[in-house]
């Protein structure tokens, strides 16, 4: 799947000259947590979220100034924090270093960008830089929630075993030479040794994911560490 397959479009936006009160009302009205920011020409210049409104004097959540914080963060950081808490216009509180993606960006890459940059959403722009959509973490979760089981013919016991072994051989964490699996009437019995509990868990998950498997019996043992 690609970004275009899950993105929300059209996108609710806000102008950089709007006020933080207008932003708060828009977030509540549309039940969203962030919006891209546009300039007077309709170009995206930033993004602003509910996180940017957490510490404001209007809500009594403004952070108190402290001398030790100035020693740790420096005066520049304190000035930036003051702007964030007291600015009236969106242009002064928005984030301007915005990660974007193309509609044809694979969803796996979108997930990587969200995770690596610790962000919750990413605007989608076309070849001309125009905002055409937005993809959030929630949209990826929605894909999982709406997944339908694949219609596959039930595999024979031998085919199940072959598919499991083939899958494990593709994984660098699986030490297949220490493993064995038997399959009877769709019931998989796992035998052998693993080097970690996570490897053991992953092998079980691999078996459970194969169409036609009705049960997995885990007889795997943790390989003892050698003591020199």
C-alpha positions in Angstrom: 0.0 0.0 0.0 1.0 3.6 -0.6 0.3 6.9 1.1 -2.4 7.7 -1.3 -4.3 4.6 -0.3 -4.7 5.7 3.4 -4.3 9.5 3.4 -7.0 11.8 4.6 -8.0 14.3 1.9 -9.0 17.1 1.7 -6.9 18.3 4.6 -8.2 20.7 7.3 -5.7 23.5 7.5 -5.2 26.8 9.3 -3.6 30.1 8.2 -0.4 31.3 9.8 -2.1 34.6 10.8 -4.8 32.8 12.7 -4.8 32.9 16.5 -4.2 30.1 18.9 -7.8 30.4 20.1 -8.9 29.8 16.6 -6.7 26.8 16.4 -8.0 25.4 19.7 -11.6 25.8 18.4 -10.8 24.1 15.1 -9.1 21.1 16.7 -12.1 20.6 19.0 -14.7 21.2 16.2 -13.1 18.6 13.9 -11.9 16.2 16.6 -8.3 16.3 15.3 -5.0 16.8 17.0 -3.0 18.8 14.5 -3.3 20.8 11.3 -0.9 21.9 8.5 -0.3 25.7 8.4 -0.6 27.6 5.1 0.6 31.1 4.2 -1.5 33.7 2.3 -0.6 32.0 -1.0 -1.8 28.6 0.1 1.7 27.1 0.5 2.3 24.9 3.5 4.8 26.6 5.9 4.4 24.5 9.0 2.3 22.3 11.2 0.8 22.9 14.6 -0.7 20.5 17.1 -2.5 20.3 20.4 1.0 19.7 22.0 1.8 23.3 21.1 -1.0 24.5 23.3 -0.2 22.5 26.4 1.5 25.2 28.4 -0.5 28.4 28.1 -1.5 31.0 30.6 -5.1 30.8 29.4 -5.4 27.3 30.8 -3.2 27.9 33.9 -0.6 25.4 32.6 2.2 27.9 31.8 5.6 26.6 33.0 7.0 28.8 35.8 10.4 30.3 35.1 13.3 29.0 37.3 16.9 30.0 37.6 18.2 26.5 37.4 16.3 25.9 34.2 18.1 28.8 32.6 21.4 27.3 33.6 20.5 24.0 32.0 18.7 25.2 28.9 20.2 28.7 28.3 18.5 32.0 27.7 17.8 31.2 24.1 15.7 28.1 25.0 13.9 30.1 27.7 13.0 32.8 25.1 11.7 30.1 22.7 9.6 28.6 25.5 8.2 32.1 26.3 7.2 32.6 22.7 5.6 29.1 22.7 3.5 29.9 25.8 2.5 33.5 25.0 2.4 34.0 21.2 -1.0 34.9 19.9 -0.5 33.9 16.2 0.0 30.5 14.8 3.1 31.6 12.9 4.9 31.9 16.2 4.0 28.5 17.7 4.0 26.2 14.7 6.8 23.8 13.8 8.5 24.8 10.5 10.8 21.8 10.0 8.0 19.5 8.6 8.6 16.0 7.3 6.6 15.4 4.2 6.0 12.4 1.8 4.7 11.9 -1.7 1.4 10.1 -2.5 3.3 7.2 -4.0 5.5 6.7 -0.9 5.1 3.1 0.3 3.2 2.8 3.6 6.2 1.0 5.1 8.3 4.1 4.5 5.7 6.3 6.0 5.7 4.1 9.2 9.5 4.4 9.3 9.4 8.2 9.0 6.8 8.5 11.8 8.8 6.2 14.1 12.3 7.6 13.4 11.2 11.2 13.8 8.9 10.6 16.8 6.0 12.3 15.0 2.3 11.3 14.8 1.4 12.5 11.3 3.0 13.4 8.0 1.6 15.8 5.3 1.5 14.4 1.8 2.5 16.7 -1.0 2.4 16.2 -4.8 5.2 16.8 -7.4 4.5 20.6 -7.2 4.7 20.7 -3.4 1.0 21.2 -3.0 -0.6 19.7 0.1 -2.9 16.8 -1.1 -3.4 14.7 2.1 -2.1 13.7 5.5 -1.3 10.3 7.0 -1.3 9.7 10.7 -0.4 6.8 12.9 -4.2 6.3 13.4 -4.6 5.8 9.6 -2.0 2.9 9.7 -3.9 1.4 12.7 -7.1 1.7 10.6 -5.5 -0.4 7.9 -4.8 -3.2 10.4 -8.3 -3.0 11.8 -9.9 -3.3 8.4 -7.7 -6.2 7.1 -9.7 -9.1 5.9 -8.5 -12.7 6.1 -7.0 -13.9 2.8 -9.0 -16.6 1.1 -6.5 -19.4 0.9 -7.0 -23.1 0.3 -6.1 -25.0 3.5 -2.6 -26.4 3.2 -1.7 -30.0 3.8 0.3 -30.9 6.9 3.4 -31.3 4.7 2.8 -28.0 3.0 2.4 -26.2 6.4 5.7 -27.6 7.6 7.5 -26.6 4.4 6.1 -23.1 4.5 7.1 -22.7 8.2 10.7 -23.9 7.5 11.0 -21.7 4.5 9.8 -18.7 6.4 12.3 -19.3 9.2 15.1 -19.8 6.8 14.5 -16.2 5.6 15.0 -14.8 9.1 18.4 -14.0 10.4 17.3 -14.5 14.0 16.1 -18.1 13.4 18.7 -20.8 14.0 16.9 -23.3 11.8 19.6 -26.0 12.2 18.6 -26.3 15.9 14.9 -26.5 15.2 12.3 -29.1 14.0 8.6 -29.0 13.4 6.0 -31.7 13.1 2.5 -31.1 11.8 -0.5 -33.4 12.4 -4.0 -32.4 11.3 -3.0 -28.7 11.3 -1.4 -28.9 14.8 2.2 -27.8 14.8 4.6 -29.1 17.4 7.8 -27.1 17.7 11.0 -28.8 18.9 14.6 -27.9 19.4 16.6 -25.1 21.0 16.5 -21.3 20.8 19.0 -18.7 22.0 16.5 -16.3 23.5 12.9 -16.0 24.6 12.3 -13.5 21.8 13.5 -16.0 19.2 11.2 -18.6 20.8 8.3 -16.2 20.7 9.0 -15.3 17.0 9.1 -18.9 15.9 5.7 -19.5 17.6 4.3 -16.4 15.9 5.6 -17.6 12.5 3.8 -20.9 12.9 0.6 -19.3 14.1 0.5 -17.0 11.1 0.3 -19.9 8.5 -3.1 -20.6 7.0 -4.4 -24.0 8.1 -2.6 -24.1 11.4 -5.2 -24.7 14.2 -2.9 -25.0 17.1 0.8 -24.6 18.0 2.5 -26.6 20.8 5.7 -25.1 21.9 8.3 -27.7 23.1 11.3 -25.4 22.5 14.0 -25.2 25.1 16.3 -22.3 25.9 19.8 -23.3 25.0 22.0 -23.0 28.0 24.8 -20.5 27.8 28.4 -21.9 27.7 30.5 -21.1 30.8 34.2 -20.9 30.1 
